[in-house]
Every structure is written in C-alpha cells, then in structure tokens.
Amino acid sequence: MNSTERRLNLLVLLQSNQNWNVDQMAKHFEVSRRTIFRDLKTFSELNLPVTYDKDTGYGMMKGFSIPPIMFSPKELSTILIGLSFVESQVDETLVKDAQAVQYKINSVLPTDELKHFMRSLGDKTIVDPYKRYAAEKRKGGDWFTIANAISRQNEIVFEYTSLKSGDVTERRVRPYLLVYFTDHWTLIGYCTERRGIRSFRIDGLKDVELTPQTFSLKRVPGEKALLFRTSDNASTIKVRVNNSQLVRFKSSVPAIIEKEEADKEGASTLLTFSFDNLDYINNWLFSFHNDVKVLQPKDLIEKRVKLISDMLRNI
C-alpha cells in the first residue's frame, strides 16, 4: 500500500465513530509510529478537522465527512469477486441487486482507467459458472426484510410452506442468522409457535412482515451452535476418509468434527461427529464414492447398503 492509499484509508478509519491511538493505527497499517505522525501532520496542513483526546486518541470532528474515496484496483477486485458470487445465485432478486450495485460503483469511479478495469475484470470473473448459467433463476424469499429484522432485532411474522410436506403454517420468529447452502438461503431463528430454534428455507416464506416486537441476543447460542445444532436423538457417526479427500470432506461436512485420528499408514483418517438425520447424511456421503467408509452407527451402514442395492436395481 502506497502512502496515498494509506492516508485515504486512515481518513476512513478516523471517520469510523471511534477514536484510535497512534499505536493502534500503526499496527493496523503495519507502519511505524513516525509514519502515522507524518500522516496526521499532513491532515493538519490540509485543515482536516482531526480531533485528539489524551485519553481516547484521535478521531474526526462529528458532522464532518469526506467525499467518497475512490477504490484501489485491489479493493475493486475484492468487490467484483463478491458480486460475481452473488450473480451465481439462483435467486433472481439477488442477481439483479448485484448488477445494480456494479452499475452504481462504475458510475462514480473517478477515472476512465478504473472504469475500464472494473468492466474488464467484471466480464472475466465468474464464480460457479454451471450455477450461474445452467440453473434457472427463481424468486427467492424476502431476504432484505429478514436481514433488516436481524440487524434491528425485531421479530418477523410470515406464512411458511414446508418444501417437504407442503403444509402451510403461520409463524412468528426471532431471526438470528441468514445462511447460504449451495443452492438456497436459510433463516435460522427462534420460532415462538414451536418454542425452539428452527430453520426455514426463505424461498418457502411468504408475506414476511417486520413487527415492532424486539428481542434480546443475550441468551442466543453462538454461531456454530446455531449452524450445527443437533437434537436429542442425534447419532454418533464414525467414518474413515481417504486423505486425498480429507480437506474437501472437512470443509463441507454439515457438522462439527468432534474427534480426528490419523491411521498409522497415513493413508486415511478416522473422523467422529454427530448428526440427527441419517437419510440426509447417507445421501451426502455418496458424493465421496469409495473414499469414505462408514464404521458407525449400524443403522447408517444398513441405509448405505440399501441405497447401493436400489441404485444397482435401476441400472
């Protein structure tokens, strides 16, 4: 990062509604204290209203804001990677929103060089092309209302259609997390009707409304607990995974790995985790073909054998 980029970023830092001391700023930008003092002197010479308090450090005078700062090529690249990911979504609303963001950023870039950089990189950066071009775009749920409710800690009410049974129910939920799983978004929150934490595919939500009722996050489980929660009837699962597939397995398993043991030969690894839906995990395990061997529980082994038998009958 050159001195101009650092000073622009330092100005953004000082406008972040919190004060910073010199040591904190030096550590943040990985420069010396002397360099930070030189930057602050430059701001003073430009008559920028940088404030100082001996107890809290440096900040920016309230009410003062600097016009939008241009993005560096590296920052634009990061934004475009994120937008490309959104454009690969199956939710057509998100895709349109991503395209609108890209147009707006391009319209305010200060130089033709940066505009050309953004256009060319945007055209040549594609995340998950099969999903982006092959998957049919569909109407998703009202993710913005949900995101707004999460931010403001407001309960929401909606009509929910179960994709499994087709049943339609009215729900009132305290929304905690929005999570993306491969081809859909899921809301995780506390359902007041069921008196427990539940998951809802947001493409099954209809007529989502923000209520004035707020909730506290003090007793809400942490992110991992919400994502990988299991019921009382969860089974302990033990599998042996060939090390050639170990990284892919660990990065996509829908559970927290509780124990990991490498074999003596170094060719495979024994993994232990808990899961409460054996049918789901059985189908998921087949994406690893014969690189995974199920050791426990017996019910999962039997399901695995039955699924193979059914597959053979359909050949």
N, C-alpha and C positions, 0 to 999 in steps of 0.2 A: 504494500500500500504506500503510495507516494504521499508527500506532505499535504498536497491539496485535498486528496481524498480523505486523509486522516482528519484534517481540520473541518471538513464538511461533516464527517461522521461525529466529530467531537461536538459540533454545534447541535446536531440531532440529540446527542446524549444529554447535553445541558438543558434541552427543552423537554426532557422526559418526566418533569414534575417531581424530581428528586435531586438532592444535592450529592456531589461527588467530591472526594478529596483528591489531592494530586496523586497519591499512591494508587488509589483505585483506578484513576484514569490511565496512569502509566501501565498498570498491569493489564487493563482492558485492551490497550492498543499495542502492548508489548514494546514500549519505548521507555526511555529514561525520564526521570522527573524533570530534568533540564529541558527536554524536548517539550513536555507539557507546559512548562512555564513559558517557553518561547511562543507556543501556540496561543496561550492566554494573553500574552503581551500583544500579539498580532490582533487579537479580537479587540483589545483595549484601544489600539491605534485606529481601528476601524469604527470606533464608537459603538460597538455592540454592547448592549446592556447586560453584561455578565455580572452576576452578584457573588458576594463572598461573605460567609459567616464563619467565624473561627471555630465554632462547634460542629457545624454540619458540612461546611465546604462550599464548593462552587455550584452555581445554578444559573438560570436565566430569569430575568425580571418577568413577573407574572403579567400576562396580557400581551407580551411581545412574541411574535412568531416570525420566523424566517421563511421567505417564499420557498415552494417546493424545491428540493435539492435533486439534481439530476442523478440518475443511476449510473454506476460504473458498468462497463461491459460484463464484469463478473457477476454483479448483482442482477443485471438483466438476464443473464444466462440462468441464474437460480430461479428467477420468476418464471421464465419460459418453461423450464422443466416442470415446475408446479402446474402451470396452465396446461401443458401437454398431458399431464396425468389426469387433470380434470376433464379434458376433451376426450379422453378414452373411456369415460364413464358411460354407463348405459342410461343414465338419467338425462333426458334431453334438456331439462331446465338448467342443470349444472353446465352442460356443454355450451349452451347459449350464453350463460353468465360469464364463462371463461373467455369466450370470444369477445364479449363486450368489454371485459377488463383489458384484453390485449389491444383492442382498438383505442381505448381511452389512454392507456400508457403511451402508445405510439403517437397519439395526437399532441401530447405535452412534452415529448422529448425535445431538448433544446437544439440538437444538431442533426443535420442530414446523415452524418456518419452513424450516429446511434440509431436513427430510424432505420437505416439500411441494415445495420447489424441485427436489430430486432426482427425485421421482416425475414431476412435470410435464415437466421437461426430458427425462427418460429416455423418456417416452412420445412426445415430439415431436421427438426427434433420431434420424434414420435415415441410415445410410451405405449406399449402394448398394442401394436398395430392390428392384431386379429380382433381384439375387442373394439377398437376404435372404428374399424371399417366393416367388420363382419356382423357384429352384434346389432340387433335392431334397437334403436333408441326408444325409450318409453317414458311415460310420465311418472316421475317419482313422487315421493311424499313432500309435504311442505317443510323441507329441511330448514329453511330460513326462520320460520316461526319457531321451530324446535330449538335451533341454535340461539335465538333471541331469548327464549324461555330459560335455557341453560345458563346463559350469561346473567340474566336478571333474577334467577332462582324463583321463577313463577311456575305454578302448576299449570298443566295443559289438560284439555278435555278433547276427545276425538272419538270417532267411530272406527272400530278396528275389525277388519276382515281377516280371519285366520287363513293363511295360504294352505294349511294342511287340511283343515276340516271344512272351510268355507263359512263357518259360523261368524255372525256379525254381532259385536257387543259394544256397548258404550263404556269407555274407560276414562279414568281420571288419574293422571300420572305426574309424579315429580321427576322431571327429566335430569339424568346425570351425565350420560355420555352419548355421543354420536359416533358410531364405529362403522368403518367400511370393510366388508368381507367379500373380496373377489368380484362379485357382480351386483352387490346391493348394499344399501345403508341400513343400519340397525340402530334403534333407540334403546338404550338401557336405562331403566328408571324404576322408581317405586310405584307400584300400582295400588291405589287405595282400595279398589274393589277386591283384589286378590290378597291384599295385605302382605305383599312381599315384592322383591325385586324381580322384574320380568323383562324380557326382550321383545321388541316389536320391529318387524321389517317396515320401514317407513313407506314403502310402496303399498302397504296394506292399510295405511292411515287415511282417513277422510275427514274433512271439516275440522281441521286442527284449530283450536282456539286457545289463546292465552288468557288465563284467568288472573284476577287480582290477588289470589291467594299465593303467598310466598312460602318458602320452606328454608330450613337451615341445613348446612352441609356438615355440621359438627359431628354427627354420628354416621355419616355416609362412609361405606367401605372405600378403601383406596382403589385406584385404577385397576391394578392387577386382580384384586379380589372381585371387582365387578365383571371384568372380562373373562376370568377363568373360574368363576364360581361353580360349585358342584352341589348337587342335592345330597340328602342323607343316604340315598341308595346308590351313590357313585361306586363304581368298581375300580379296584386297583389293577392297572394294566401293566404288564411287563412285556417288552419286545426287544428282540436283538436286531440291531440295524447295522448293515454293512457300512463301514466307514466312508466308502465312496459317496454314500447318500446321507451321511450324518448331519452335515451342515444344512442341507435342504430340509431334512426331517425336523431338526430342532427349530428352524426358523418358521415352520408352518404348522407344527402340531398345535391343536386348539386346546392346550392345557399347559400347566406349569410342570416341568420335569422335576420330579422330587428326588430322583437318585440316578446317577450315571456311573457305570463301571465299564472300563475297557477290558477286553479279554486279553489273555496272555500273549496270543499270537499277534495282536494289534490289528486284526482284520475287521473286527466288529465291536460294537458297544452295546451293553445292556442298559436300557432306559426304563424307568418306572414313573408312571403318572396316574392320575385318577380322572375318570370320565363317567358321566351318567347316562350316556346314550350309546349303547353298544352297536346298534344298527348304523348309526352315523359314523362312528369311528371305524367300523368294519369296512364301509364303502370308501372312506378316506384312505385307509391303509393300502387299498388295492392300487392306488396311484404309484406305490413304490414297488409293485410287482413282487419278485422274489428276493428283493434286497432287504425285506423285513420278515422276521419270523416271530409269530405271536407265541409267547410262553405261558401267559396267564391273563385273564381267567379262562376256565374251561368253556364257559358259555360263549366267549368271543371266538375261541378256536372252532367250536361247533358251527357258529354262524359263518365263519370263514370257509369251512369245508362245504357247507350248504350252498353258499354263493358260488363257489367254484363249480359245484355239481350243476347248478342251474345254468351257469354260463356254458358248460360243456353240452348240455341238452339243447341249447339254442344255436350251436354251431351247425 
